[in-house]
């Protein structure tokens, strides 16, 4: 089965959780906050489960890809909001 290594899931989970906290404080758009919260929840749940069956392996792969896309959206929103000198 081809799923992300547990270490990658843990690091991504931390990164998404931090991004969610920052997005809440920055008053990011609801869509970004919802996507980060969704990704964070899936990563937490998957980190508690054995990924040795096909269904969970597919969920882990999909959740990882979704979390990475969501982080990219969050980072792009942050860049757009940075003041220029």
C-alpha positions, 0 to 999 in steps of 0.5 A: 500500500502506498500511503504517506509515512507516519512521520510525514503525517505527524509533521503535516498535522502540526503544520496544518494545526499551526496554520489554522491557529494563524488563520483564525487570528489573521481573520482569514476567509472562512473557506481557508479556515474551514479547509484547514480545520477539515485537513487538521481533523482528518490528519489527527484521526488518521494518525490514531489509526493503523494505515495498513488497509487499503481504504485507510491508506487511500484516505491518508494519501488523499488527506495529505494531498488535500492538506498540502493544497490547503496550506498552499492556499493559506500561504498564498493568501498570507503573501497577498496580505503582506504590506509592500514597501 
